[in-house]
């Protein structure tokens, strides 16, 4: 599982590097805090870097992102959409954020991997290959974003 930390809320001008930080949009963070209880996701939220929604990069997995990930432990590649529990539908590839895979993917960026405990006591390494759809991308690098 990821390292523990304390969540940080960054303002719109705070720079973010590709340092392996777990980055979560503020509106996702608020809604997820309401539903997580004592789920493993609560620990992830505790260590997250929380940013305004309009500061999320297009290659970051957020709620309602469509993503291709690879389970490096099995060699399996899969395309899923990360959704809230009441929207989950495995037949449509809609994975709940409270499912082990969904919890692992949230906040990662394309190219990042994570070791994650899956049911049965196995640890799998999941790697985000590509974010196909991101509902709120800024569409540009942080360094070039102009603020009003």
Secondary structure as GFF3:
##gff-version 3
##sequence-region A 1 148
A	DSSP	beta_strand	8	10	.	.	.	ID=ss1
A	DSSP	beta_strand	23	25	.	.	.	ID=ss2
A	DSSP	alpha_helix	26	35	.	.	.	ID=ss3
A	DSSP	alpha_helix	40	47	.	.	.	ID=ss4
A	DSSP	beta_strand	49	51	.	.	.	ID=ss5
A	DSSP	three_ten_helix	53	55	.	.	.	ID=ss6
A	DSSP	beta_strand	66	71	.	.	.	ID=ss7
A	DSSP	beta_strand	76	83	.	.	.	ID=ss8
A	DSSP	three_ten_helix	85	87	.	.	.	ID=ss9
A	DSSP	three_ten_helix	90	92	.	.	.	ID=ss10
A	DSSP	beta_strand	94	96	.	.	.	ID=ss11
A	DSSP	alpha_helix	100	105	.	.	.	ID=ss12
A	DSSP	beta_strand	113	118	.	.	.	ID=ss13
A	DSSP	beta_strand	122	133	.	.	.	ID=ss14
A	DSSP	three_ten_helix	142	144	.	.	.	ID=ss15
###
